[in-house]
Amino acid sequence: MKQRQVPAARARAAVAPAGRTERRNAVGQKPPPPMTERGSRTRDRLKSAAARVLERVGYRSMRLADIAAEADVNVSLFYHYFSSKADITHEILRELLDKRVARGQQTRRPSSDPFDVIVSANLVTVETYASTPGLMRCLLHFDEDEAEFSKLYRRVSLDWNRLVARAIAKRCPDSPLSEGQRLMIAYALGGMVDNFLFEMYVDRNSLLQKAFKSPREVAVFLAILWYRALYLCNPPPDKLGACRAYAEVRLSAG
């Protein structure tokens, strides 16, 4: 079967680029935190405005004038709180990653049913893509353009996949896999999820969007693939709902 070519704009390098060191439209030093409640509110308003602009047009197309207009302030006020559009974008995306990780960690409580744990963890990622597709696209572009954020993003990704690898070790104690091999499985399964959700929510693939009625149904579908890859069997049929047919897929030997 002929492999589908991944558009250059979406392709992610195996190793993130080093990033750019020079920044246009930036001041030399990051401004200190505001000293007044009014200043804090203005700073938060600018950040909320920037998040909305990023969601609409992305990092590379966003201008400081767009942020100022969205926040209904003079553009010169921006530099009282942020050093550049990279500075404010870094904060927004870092908070997005922090919230995603925090929610994911909350799902990793002991459970008698590992399938429920996988569904809950995947639901966090599905809901993030569904609610902020523009910011998820921005993650890709900003990671390519900014070295500092690239390091942060890769560290967060490594920490997340280590959590998954430890969960695999706990759930599969008799497995002969090494720690490194479990980590590779975590990266592979996570990459499958991210690519699928990018196609569905960021690229707005209508075929995928019509196939599922809710984010939870998407999470269950992806969890079936995770479960089969890890346990080499199907999850409990009473937990699959409308996705039950996916667990019955088997290739014949002939």
C-alpha positions as CSV (number, residue, x, y, z in Angstrom):
1,M,0.0,0.0,0.0
2,K,1.3,3.4,-0.9
3,Q,2.2,5.5,2.2
4,R,0.4,8.9,2.5
5,Q,2.8,11.8,2.4
6,V,2.7,14.0,5.5
7,P,2.5,17.7,4.5
8,A,5.7,19.5,5.3
9,A,3.9,22.0,7.5
10,R,2.8,19.2,9.8
11,A,5.9,17.0,9.8
12,R,7.7,16.9,13.2
13,A,11.4,16.2,13.1
14,A,12.7,13.3,15.3
15,V,14.9,15.8,17.1
16,A,13.5,19.3,17.5
17,P,15.4,22.1,15.8
18,A,17.7,24.2,17.8
19,G,15.5,27.2,17.5
20,R,16.1,30.9,16.8
21,T,18.1,33.1,19.1
22,E,17.2,36.5,17.7
23,R,13.8,38.0,18.2
24,R,12.3,40.9,16.4
25,N,9.9,43.3,18.1
26,A,11.2,42.4,21.5
27,V,12.8,44.3,24.5
28,G,16.0,43.1,26.0
29,Q,14.7,42.0,29.4
30,K,11.6,40.3,30.7
31,P,9.6,42.9,32.7
32,P,9.1,42.1,36.4
33,P,5.7,41.0,37.8
34,P,3.2,43.8,38.3
35,M,3.1,45.3,41.8
36,T,-0.6,46.3,41.8
37,E,-3.8,44.4,41.5
38,R,-4.7,46.5,38.5
39,G,-1.4,45.6,36.8
40,S,-2.0,41.9,37.4
41,R,-5.5,42.2,35.8
42,T,-4.0,43.9,32.8
43,R,-1.3,41.3,32.4
44,D,-3.9,38.5,32.7
45,R,-6.1,40.3,30.1
46,L,-3.2,40.5,27.7
47,K,-2.5,36.8,28.1
48,S,-6.1,35.8,27.6
49,A,-6.2,38.0,24.5
50,A,-3.0,36.5,23.2
51,A,-4.5,33.0,23.8
52,R,-7.5,33.8,21.7
53,V,-5.4,35.3,18.9
54,L,-3.2,32.2,18.9
55,E,-6.2,30.0,18.7
56,R,-7.5,31.9,15.6
57,V,-4.3,32.6,13.6
58,G,-1.4,30.7,15.2
59,Y,2.0,31.9,16.4
60,R,3.7,32.8,13.2
61,S,0.8,35.0,12.0
62,M,0.1,36.7,15.3
63,R,1.2,40.3,15.7
64,L,1.5,42.4,18.9
65,A,-1.1,44.8,17.4
66,D,-3.5,41.8,17.2
67,I,-3.0,41.1,20.9
68,A,-3.4,44.8,21.9
69,A,-6.6,45.1,19.8
70,E,-8.1,41.9,21.3
71,A,-7.3,43.2,24.8
72,D,-8.5,46.7,23.9
73,V,-5.2,48.4,25.1
74,N,-2.5,50.4,23.4
75,V,0.2,48.3,21.9
76,S,2.9,50.1,23.9
77,L,1.4,48.8,27.1
78,F,2.4,45.3,26.1
79,Y,6.0,45.9,26.9
80,H,5.2,46.8,30.5
81,Y,4.3,43.1,31.0
82,F,6.0,40.9,28.4
83,S,9.3,41.2,26.4
84,S,8.0,39.8,23.1
85,K,5.3,37.7,21.5
86,A,7.5,34.7,22.1
87,D,7.5,35.6,25.8
88,I,3.8,35.7,26.2
89,T,3.3,32.6,24.0
90,H,5.8,30.7,26.1
91,E,3.7,31.4,29.2
92,I,0.4,30.4,27.5
93,L,1.7,27.1,26.2
94,R,3.6,26.2,29.4
95,E,0.3,26.6,31.3
96,L,-1.5,24.5,28.7
97,L,1.1,21.7,29.2
98,D,1.0,22.0,33.0
99,K,-2.8,21.7,33.1
100,R,-2.7,18.7,30.7
101,V,0.0,16.9,32.8
102,A,-1.8,17.7,36.1
103,R,-5.1,16.4,34.8
104,G,-3.3,13.3,33.4
105,Q,-1.7,12.6,36.8
106,Q,-5.1,12.7,38.5
107,T,-6.3,9.9,36.3
108,R,-3.5,7.6,37.3
109,R,-5.0,6.4,40.6
110,P,-5.1,2.7,41.4
111,S,-8.0,1.0,39.7
112,S,-9.2,-2.5,39.5
113,D,-9.7,-2.1,35.7
114,P,-6.7,-1.0,33.7
115,F,-8.9,-0.2,30.7
116,D,-10.7,2.6,32.8
117,V,-7.3,4.1,33.5
118,I,-6.3,4.2,29.9
119,V,-9.6,5.7,28.8
120,S,-9.4,8.4,31.5
121,A,-5.8,9.3,30.5
122,N,-6.6,9.5,26.8
123,L,-9.8,11.5,27.5
124,V,-7.5,14.3,29.0
125,T,-5.6,14.5,25.7
126,V,-8.8,14.3,23.5
127,E,-10.5,17.1,25.4
128,T,-7.3,19.3,25.2
129,Y,-7.3,18.9,21.4
130,A,-11.0,19.3,21.1
131,S,-11.2,22.5,23.1
132,T,-8.0,24.2,21.9
133,P,-7.1,23.0,18.5
134,G,-5.4,26.3,17.5
135,L,-3.1,26.1,20.6
136,M,-2.2,22.5,19.8
137,R,-1.2,23.6,16.3
138,C,0.8,26.4,17.9
139,L,2.7,23.9,20.0
140,L,4.2,22.5,16.9
141,H,5.2,25.8,15.3
142,F,6.5,27.3,18.6
143,D,8.5,24.2,19.3
144,E,10.2,24.6,15.9
145,D,10.9,28.3,16.4
146,E,11.9,28.7,20.0
147,A,14.8,26.8,21.5
148,E,13.9,27.5,25.1
149,F,10.4,26.2,24.7
150,S,11.6,23.2,22.7
151,K,13.6,22.1,25.7
152,L,10.6,22.5,28.0
153,Y,8.3,20.7,25.6
154,R,10.7,17.7,25.3
155,R,11.2,17.6,29.0
156,V,7.4,17.5,29.7
157,S,7.0,14.9,27.0
158,L,9.7,12.7,28.5
159,D,8.2,13.0,32.0
160,W,4.8,12.1,30.7
161,N,6.1,9.0,28.9
162,R,8.1,7.9,31.9
163,L,4.8,7.9,33.8
164,V,3.3,5.7,31.2
165,A,6.3,3.4,31.2
166,R,6.1,3.0,35.0
167,A,2.4,2.2,34.7
168,I,3.2,-0.5,32.1
169,A,5.8,-2.0,34.5
170,K,3.2,-2.0,37.3
171,R,0.4,-3.5,35.2
172,C,2.7,-6.0,33.4
173,P,5.1,-7.2,36.2
174,D,6.0,-10.4,34.4
175,S,7.1,-8.7,31.2
176,P,10.8,-9.1,30.2
177,L,10.9,-5.5,28.8
178,S,13.6,-3.2,30.0
179,E,12.9,0.3,31.3
180,G,14.0,1.7,27.9
181,Q,11.8,-0.7,26.0
182,R,8.8,0.3,28.0
183,L,9.6,4.0,27.4
184,M,9.7,3.3,23.6
185,I,6.2,1.7,23.8
186,A,5.0,4.8,25.7
187,Y,6.4,7.1,23.0
188,A,4.9,5.0,20.2
189,L,1.4,4.8,21.7
190,G,1.5,8.5,22.6
191,G,2.6,9.4,19.1
192,M,-0.3,7.4,17.6
193,V,-2.8,9.4,19.8
194,D,-1.3,12.8,19.0
195,N,-1.2,12.2,15.3
196,F,-4.7,10.9,15.2
197,L,-6.1,13.8,17.3
198,F,-4.1,16.4,15.3
199,E,-5.7,15.0,12.1
200,M,-9.2,15.0,13.7
201,Y,-9.3,18.3,15.6
202,V,-6.5,20.5,14.2
203,D,-6.8,19.5,10.5
204,R,-10.5,19.0,11.0
205,N,-10.8,15.8,9.1
206,S,-14.5,15.5,8.5
207,L,-14.4,11.7,8.1
208,L,-13.0,11.3,11.6
209,Q,-15.3,13.9,13.1
210,K,-18.4,12.2,11.7
211,A,-17.2,8.8,13.0
212,F,-17.5,9.7,16.7
213,K,-20.3,11.3,18.7
214,S,-18.3,12.6,21.7
215,P,-14.7,13.1,23.0
216,R,-15.3,10.1,25.3
217,E,-16.1,7.9,22.4
218,V,-12.8,9.0,20.8
219,A,-11.0,8.2,24.0
220,V,-12.5,4.7,24.2
221,F,-11.6,4.0,20.6
222,L,-7.9,5.0,21.2
223,A,-7.9,3.1,24.5
224,I,-8.9,-0.1,22.7
225,L,-5.8,0.2,20.6
226,W,-3.7,0.9,23.6
227,Y,-5.1,-2.1,25.5
228,R,-4.7,-4.5,22.7
229,A,-1.1,-3.4,22.2
230,L,-0.2,-3.8,25.9
231,Y,-2.2,-6.8,26.9
232,L,-2.5,-8.7,23.6
233,C,-6.3,-9.2,24.1
234,N,-9.5,-7.2,23.9
235,P,-10.8,-5.1,26.8
236,P,-14.0,-6.0,28.6
237,P,-16.8,-5.8,26.1
238,D,-19.2,-4.2,28.5
239,K,-17.0,-1.1,28.6
240,L,-16.8,-0.4,24.9
241,G,-20.3,0.9,24.1
242,A,-20.5,2.1,20.5
243,C,-16.8,1.2,19.9
244,R,-17.4,-2.5,20.5
245,A,-16.9,-3.4,16.9
246,Y,-13.3,-2.1,16.9
247,A,-12.3,-4.7,19.4
248,E,-13.5,-7.5,17.2
249,V,-11.1,-6.6,14.3
250,R,-8.8,-9.5,13.5
251,L,-6.7,-10.2,10.4
252,S,-7.1,-13.7,8.9
253,A,-4.0,-15.8,8.4
254,G,-4.9,-16.4,4.7
